[in-house]
Amino acid sequence: MLSQTTLKRHAALVDRMAEVRGLDLEELMLRGKLSFSELEDSVLRCTNCANPDGCAHWLASQTAPVAETPLYCRNADQFHALEKS
């Protein structure tokens, strides 16, 4: 079972990655474009990432919205789909 610390870390990474992509996850949930279950799945996918430290470093260096996530992002397809919704 994943620790609460791990889940919180990856939830923050998912939220920041969405922000960097120009997506507001809370707004998407309020508009019915993203369910709580889908958000949970995103966090769980993120916990399987082999490079969370690299991801955190990449995210920290971003100052404006970007068109694509790094190739290793396990939620790239979901973020792309949410952009189109």
C-alpha positions as CSV (number, residue, x, y, z in Angstrom):
1,M,0.0,0.0,0.0
2,L,1.2,3.5,-0.8
3,S,2.0,5.9,2.0
4,Q,0.1,9.1,2.5
5,T,3.3,11.0,1.8
6,T,3.8,9.3,-1.6
7,L,0.2,9.9,-2.6
8,K,0.4,13.6,-1.5
9,R,3.7,14.0,-3.4
10,H,2.3,12.6,-6.6
11,A,-1.0,14.4,-6.3
12,A,1.0,17.6,-6.2
13,L,3.0,16.5,-9.2
14,V,-0.2,15.8,-11.2
15,D,-1.7,19.1,-10.2
16,R,1.5,21.1,-11.1
17,M,1.8,19.2,-14.4
18,A,-1.8,20.1,-15.3
19,E,-1.1,23.7,-14.3
20,V,2.0,23.8,-16.5
21,R,-0.1,22.4,-19.4
22,G,-2.6,25.2,-18.7
23,L,-5.3,23.0,-17.2
24,D,-7.2,23.7,-14.0
25,L,-8.2,20.3,-12.6
26,E,-10.6,21.8,-10.1
27,E,-12.4,23.7,-12.8
28,L,-12.5,20.6,-15.0
29,M,-14.1,18.6,-12.2
30,L,-16.7,21.3,-11.6
31,R,-17.6,21.4,-15.3
32,G,-17.9,17.6,-15.3
33,K,-15.0,17.1,-17.7
34,L,-13.0,15.1,-15.1
35,S,-14.3,12.8,-12.4
36,F,-12.8,12.3,-9.0
37,S,-12.1,8.7,-10.0
38,E,-10.2,9.8,-13.1
39,L,-8.2,12.2,-10.9
40,E,-7.4,9.4,-8.5
41,D,-6.3,7.2,-11.4
42,S,-4.0,10.0,-12.6
43,V,-2.3,10.2,-9.2
44,L,-1.9,6.4,-9.1
45,R,-0.4,6.4,-12.6
46,C,2.0,9.1,-11.4
47,T,3.1,6.9,-8.5
48,N,4.4,4.4,-11.0
49,C,6.7,6.9,-12.6
50,A,10.4,6.0,-12.5
51,N,11.5,9.7,-12.5
52,P,9.5,11.8,-10.0
53,D,12.6,13.7,-8.9
54,G,13.3,14.6,-12.6
55,C,9.7,15.5,-13.0
56,A,9.7,17.8,-10.0
57,H,12.9,19.5,-11.3
58,W,11.4,19.9,-14.8
59,L,8.2,21.4,-13.3
60,A,10.1,23.8,-11.1
61,S,11.8,25.2,-14.2
62,Q,8.6,25.9,-16.0
63,T,7.3,29.5,-15.9
64,A,4.7,29.5,-18.7
65,P,2.2,26.9,-20.0
66,V,3.8,24.3,-22.3
67,A,2.2,22.4,-25.2
68,E,3.5,19.0,-24.2
69,T,4.5,17.0,-21.1
70,P,7.9,15.3,-20.9
71,L,7.9,12.0,-22.7
72,Y,8.0,10.0,-19.5
73,C,4.8,11.5,-18.1
74,R,2.3,8.7,-17.5
75,N,-0.6,11.2,-17.8
76,A,0.3,12.8,-21.1
77,D,-2.6,11.2,-22.9
78,Q,-5.1,12.3,-20.3
79,F,-3.8,15.9,-20.2
80,H,-4.0,16.0,-24.0
81,A,-7.6,14.7,-24.0
82,L,-8.6,17.2,-21.3
83,E,-7.2,20.1,-23.4
84,K,-9.6,19.1,-26.1
85,S,-12.6,18.9,-23.8
